[in-house]
Amino acid sequence: MNKEPVTAGTVSTDILKHSVSIAGHRTSVSLERKFWELFQESARRRGISVNELITEIDASRRGNLSSAIRLYVLEELLEQASPKISSF
């Protein structure tokens, strides 16, 4: 049986574990490579570390941390994609 990663087009859907720190406590999150890359980009744009951004998300999340990070990334992408409405 071939154990190559399943892909959606050219995007790998492999889930990777990433070690992170929340308020000095080490834990891990499991995210697809693309979600992790977009999450890292978001932290860079904000000028904060990945751990700082994870701590912010952790403080306001309900449920699974990995899911909360995915939703954060999705919300950010939706904000970037939506047309800007100017006030008159």
N, CA and C atoms as an extended XYZ file, in Angstrom:
264
Properties=species:S:1:pos:R:3:atomname:S:1:resname:S:1:resid:I:1 pbc="F F F"
N         0.842       -1.188        0.000 N   MET     1
C         0.000        0.000        0.000 CA  MET     1
C         0.882        1.244        0.000 C   MET     1
N         0.588        2.180       -0.874 N   ASN     2
C         1.356        3.414       -1.001 CA  ASN     2
C         0.945        4.404        0.086 C   ASN     2
N         1.925        4.933        0.830 N   LYS     3
C         1.637        5.852        1.943 CA  LYS     3
C         1.966        7.298        1.594 C   LYS     3
N         1.847        7.680        0.326 N   GLU     4
C         2.113        9.062       -0.057 CA  GLU     4
C         1.012        9.965        0.461 C   GLU     4
N         1.347       11.244        0.753 N   PRO     5
C         0.337       12.170        1.281 CA  PRO     5
C        -0.813       12.381        0.300 C   PRO     5
N        -1.992       12.482        0.830 N   VAL     6
C        -3.161       12.827        0.030 CA  VAL     6
C        -3.072       14.313       -0.255 C   VAL     6
N        -3.366       14.710       -1.479 N   THR     7
C        -3.301       16.131       -1.802 CA  THR     7
C        -4.599       16.617       -2.408 C   THR     7
N        -4.878       17.870       -2.179 N   ALA     8
C        -6.004       18.547       -2.816 CA  ALA     8
C        -5.374       19.436       -3.874 C   ALA     8
N        -5.330       18.964       -5.097 N   GLY     9
C        -4.595       19.692       -6.120 CA  GLY     9
C        -3.120       19.595       -5.806 C   GLY     9
N        -2.461       20.732       -5.659 N   THR    10
C        -1.038       20.728       -5.323 CA  THR    10
C        -0.792       21.056       -3.858 C   THR    10
N        -1.852       21.192       -3.071 N   VAL    11
C        -1.716       21.543       -1.659 CA  VAL    11
C        -1.732       20.267       -0.824 C   VAL    11
N        -0.681       20.051       -0.057 N   SER    12
C        -0.598       18.869        0.790 CA  SER    12
C        -1.563       18.988        1.959 C   SER    12
N        -2.239       17.901        2.257 N   THR    13
C        -3.157       17.891        3.398 CA  THR    13
C        -2.549       17.169        4.592 C   THR    13
N        -1.240       16.923        4.554 N   ASP    14
C        -0.563       16.310        5.699 CA  ASP    14
C        -0.778       17.163        6.934 C   ASP    14
N        -1.062       16.525        8.047 N   ILE    15
C        -1.194       17.243        9.314 CA  ILE    15
C         0.103       17.043       10.086 C   ILE    15
N         0.703       18.156       10.489 N   LEU    16
C         1.971       18.128       11.205 CA  LEU    16
C         1.782       18.669       12.610 C   LEU    16
N         2.526       18.101       13.564 N   LYS    17
C         2.492       18.600       14.942 CA  LYS    17
C         3.545       19.686       15.097 C   LYS    17
N         3.153       20.766       15.768 N   HIS    18
C         4.059       21.887       16.022 CA  HIS    18
C         4.089       22.146       17.518 C   HIS    18
N         5.287       22.195       18.096 N   SER    19
C         5.429       22.504       19.516 CA  SER    19
C         5.311       24.001       19.711 C   SER    19
N         4.494       24.400       20.675 N   VAL    20
C         4.272       25.815       20.966 CA  VAL    20
C         4.286       26.020       22.477 C   VAL    20
N         4.333       27.274       22.881 N   SER    21
C         4.330       27.615       24.299 CA  SER    21
C         3.213       28.613       24.567 C   SER    21
N         2.386       28.309       25.561 N   ILE    22
C         1.304       29.202       25.968 CA  ILE    22
C         1.529       29.529       27.439 C   ILE    22
N         1.875       30.783       27.708 N   ALA    23
C         2.144       31.230       29.078 CA  ALA    23
C         3.158       30.309       29.764 C   ALA    23
N         4.230       29.972       29.049 N   GLY    24
C         5.283       29.138       29.604 CA  GLY    24
C         4.991       27.651       29.610 C   GLY    24
N         3.820       27.252       29.190 N   HIS    25
C         3.429       25.837       29.163 CA  HIS    25
C         3.595       25.297       27.751 C   HIS    25
N         4.400       24.240       27.596 N   ARG    26
C         4.621       23.634       26.285 CA  ARG    26
C         3.455       22.724       25.928 C   ARG    26
N         3.016       22.843       24.690 N   THR    27
C         1.960       21.972       24.170 CA  THR    27
C         2.202       21.825       22.675 C   THR    27
N         1.350       21.090       22.004 N   SER    28
C         1.501       20.977       20.555 CA  SER    28
C         0.155       21.177       19.885 C   SER    28
N         0.218       21.664       18.659 N   VAL    29
C        -0.981       21.813       17.835 CA  VAL    29
C        -0.744       21.026       16.555 C   VAL    29
N        -1.805       20.457       16.030 N   SER    30
C        -1.730       19.692       14.786 CA  SER    30
C        -2.440       20.476       13.696 C   SER    30
N        -1.669       20.889       12.696 N   LEU    31
C        -2.217       21.699       11.605 CA  LEU    31
C        -1.661       21.230       10.267 C   LEU    31
N        -2.450       21.425        9.235 N   GLU    32
C        -1.977       21.195        7.886 CA  GLU    32
C        -0.887       22.222        7.590 C   GLU    32
N         0.044       21.823        6.733 N   ARG    33
C         1.200       22.679        6.428 CA  ARG    33
C         0.773       24.085        5.987 C   ARG    33
N        -0.212       24.187        5.115 N   LYS    34
C        -0.621       25.494        4.591 CA  LYS    34
C        -1.208       26.377        5.690 C   LYS    34
N        -2.024       25.789        6.581 N   PHE    35
C        -2.557       26.578        7.691 CA  PHE    35
C        -1.410       27.105        8.562 C   PHE    35
N        -0.409       26.264        8.841 N   TRP    36
C         0.721       26.685        9.667 CA  TRP    36
C         1.487       27.823        8.988 C   TRP    36
N         1.722       27.697        7.685 N   GLU    37
C         2.444       28.745        6.960 CA  GLU    37
C         1.680       30.069        6.992 C   GLU    37
N         0.374       30.018        6.759 N   LEU    38
C        -0.445       31.235        6.795 CA  LEU    38
C        -0.494       31.825        8.198 C   LEU    38
N        -0.510       30.964        9.204 N   PHE    39
C        -0.515       31.420       10.593 CA  PHE    39
C         0.799       32.137       10.920 C   PHE    39
N         1.918       31.565       10.489 N   GLN    40
C         3.213       32.206       10.702 CA  GLN    40
C         3.270       33.568       10.004 C   GLN    40
N         2.751       33.628        8.786 N   GLU    41
C         2.696       34.900        8.052 CA  GLU    41
C         1.910       35.950        8.821 C   GLU    41
N         0.798       35.541        9.388 N   SER    42
C        -0.048       36.459       10.146 CA  SER    42
C         0.713       37.032       11.337 C   SER    42
N         1.415       36.180       12.059 N   ALA    43
C         2.203       36.647       13.204 CA  ALA    43
C         3.275       37.635       12.742 C   ALA    43
N         3.951       37.319       11.636 N   ARG    44
C         4.985       38.229       11.103 CA  ARG    44
C         4.391       39.581       10.733 C   ARG    44
N         3.240       39.567       10.053 N   ARG    45
C         2.598       40.836        9.664 CA  ARG    45
C         2.251       41.678       10.882 C   ARG    45
N         1.860       41.024       11.965 N   ARG    46
C         1.501       41.750       13.182 CA  ARG    46
C         2.717       42.124       14.020 C   ARG    46
N         3.874       41.611       13.662 N   GLY    47
C         5.099       41.929       14.388 CA  GLY    47
C         5.200       41.240       15.739 C   GLY    47
N         4.575       40.058       15.846 N   ILE    48
C         4.636       39.293       17.094 CA  ILE    48
C         5.068       37.866       16.785 C   ILE    48
N         5.446       37.146       17.831 N   SER    49
C         5.859       35.758       17.635 CA  SER    49
C         4.639       34.854       17.467 C   SER    49
N         4.876       33.687       16.915 N   VAL    50
C         3.811       32.687       16.783 CA  VAL    50
C         3.239       32.357       18.159 C   VAL    50
N         4.113       32.204       19.163 N   ASN    51
C         3.635       31.883       20.512 CA  ASN    51
C         2.760       32.993       21.091 C   ASN    51
N         3.101       34.257       20.804 N   GLU    52
C         2.260       35.365       21.276 CA  GLU    52
C         0.881       35.323       20.627 C   GLU    52
N         0.847       35.035       19.331 N   LEU    53
C        -0.438       34.960       18.637 CA  LEU    53
C        -1.254       33.770       19.137 C   LEU    53
N        -0.598       32.657       19.378 N   ILE    54
C        -1.299       31.485       19.919 CA  ILE    54
C        -1.853       31.793       21.301 C   ILE    54
N        -1.101       32.523       22.115 N   THR    55
C        -1.576       32.895       23.449 CA  THR    55
C        -2.826       33.759       23.354 C   THR    55
N        -2.857       34.702       22.396 N   GLU    56
C        -4.053       35.535       22.186 CA  GLU    56
C        -5.257       34.673       21.806 C   GLU    56
N        -5.048       33.763       20.878 N   ILE    57
C        -6.142       32.893       20.422 CA  ILE    57
C        -6.603       31.991       21.558 C   ILE    57
N        -5.655       31.460       22.312 N   ASP    58
C        -5.981       30.566       23.422 CA  ASP    58
C        -6.846       31.261       24.466 C   ASP    58
N        -6.589       32.540       24.708 N   ALA    59
C        -7.326       33.280       25.737 CA  ALA    59
C        -8.803       33.444       25.402 C   ALA    59
N        -9.137       33.425       24.114 N   SER    60
C       -10.533       33.671       23.743 CA  SER    60
C       -11.210       32.478       23.074 C   SER    60
N       -10.545       31.353       23.037 N   ARG    61
C       -11.115       30.214       22.310 CA  ARG    61
C       -12.090       29.420       23.156 C   ARG    61
N       -12.947       28.714       22.439 N   ARG    62
C       -13.787       27.679       23.040 CA  ARG    62
C       -13.481       26.416       22.261 C   ARG    62
N       -13.106       25.374       22.941 N   GLY    63
C       -12.831       24.120       22.236 CA  GLY    63
C       -11.373       23.962       21.863 C   GLY    63
N       -11.155       23.187       20.834 N   ASN    64
C        -9.850       22.730       20.392 CA  ASN    64
C        -8.964       23.871       19.876 C   ASN    64
N        -7.711       23.926       20.342 N   LEU    65
C        -6.789       24.990       19.941 CA  LEU    65
C        -6.453       24.925       18.453 C   LEU    65
N        -6.211       23.736       17.934 N   SER    66
C        -5.898       23.612       16.505 CA  SER    66
C        -7.045       24.135       15.649 C   SER    66
N        -8.264       23.809       16.029 N   SER    67
C        -9.438       24.305       15.294 CA  SER    67
C        -9.546       25.817       15.406 C   SER    67
N        -9.261       26.358       16.584 N   ALA    68
C        -9.323       27.810       16.781 CA  ALA    68
C        -8.303       28.520       15.886 C   ALA    68
N        -7.128       27.933       15.719 N   ILE    69
C        -6.110       28.525       14.850 CA  ILE    69
C        -6.577       28.485       13.396 C   ILE    69
N        -7.145       27.366       12.973 N   ARG    70
C        -7.668       27.271       11.601 CA  ARG    70
C        -8.737       28.336       11.357 C   ARG    70
N        -9.633       28.515       12.314 N   LEU    71
C       -10.690       29.520       12.168 CA  LEU    71
C       -10.108       30.928       12.126 C   LEU    71
N        -9.080       31.190       12.918 N   TYR    72
C        -8.403       32.487       12.891 CA  TYR    72
C        -7.849       32.753       11.489 C   TYR    72
N        -7.150       31.758       10.928 N   VAL    73
C        -6.575       31.900        9.589 CA  VAL    73
C        -7.678       32.130        8.562 C   VAL    73
N        -8.757       31.376        8.660 N   LEU    74
C        -9.876       31.530        7.732 CA  LEU    74
C       -10.476       32.933        7.823 C   LEU    74
N       -10.699       33.407        9.043 N   GLU    75
C       -11.250       34.756        9.224 CA  GLU    75
C       -10.338       35.809        8.609 C   GLU    75
N        -9.038       35.647        8.801 N   GLU    76
C        -8.092       36.602        8.232 CA  GLU    76
C        -8.144       36.594        6.706 C   GLU    76
N        -8.216       35.410        6.120 N   LEU    77
C        -8.298       35.305        4.662 CA  LEU    77
C        -9.584       35.927        4.137 C   LEU    77
N       -10.687       35.700        4.837 N   LEU    78
C       -11.964       36.280        4.420 CA  LEU    78
C       -11.927       37.802        4.499 C   LEU    78
N       -11.299       38.337        5.544 N   GLU    79
C       -11.165       39.794        5.670 CA  GLU    79
C       -10.342       40.369        4.521 C   GLU    79
N        -9.275       39.684        4.152 N   GLN    80
C        -8.422       40.155        3.060 CA  GLN    80
C        -9.143       40.080        1.719 C   GLN    80
N       -10.018       39.094        1.567 N   ALA    81
C       -10.706       38.887        0.291 CA  ALA    81
C       -11.924       39.781        0.120 C   ALA    81
N       -12.506       40.222        1.228 N   SER    82
C       -13.727       41.022        1.117 CA  SER    82
C       -13.391       42.431        0.651 C   SER    82
N       -14.244       42.981       -0.206 N   PRO    83
C       -13.987       44.348       -0.680 CA  PRO    83
C       -14.099       45.349        0.468 C   PRO    83
N       -13.250       46.333        0.422 N   LYS    84
C       -13.278       47.381        1.443 CA  LYS    84
C       -14.431       48.333        1.150 C   LYS    84
N       -15.239       48.581        2.153 N   ILE    85
C       -16.374       49.494        2.004 CA  ILE    85
C       -15.975       50.835        2.595 C   ILE    85
N       -16.003       51.854        1.785 N   SER    86
C       -15.641       53.182        2.287 CA  SER    86
C       -16.888       53.896        2.776 C   SER    86
N       -16.711       54.665        3.820 N   SER    87
C       -17.847       55.436        4.339 CA  SER    87
C       -17.913       56.770        3.602 C   SER    87
N       -19.129       57.237        3.382 N   PHE    88
C       -19.337       58.486        2.631 CA  PHE    88
C       -19.540       59.640        3.565 C   PHE    88
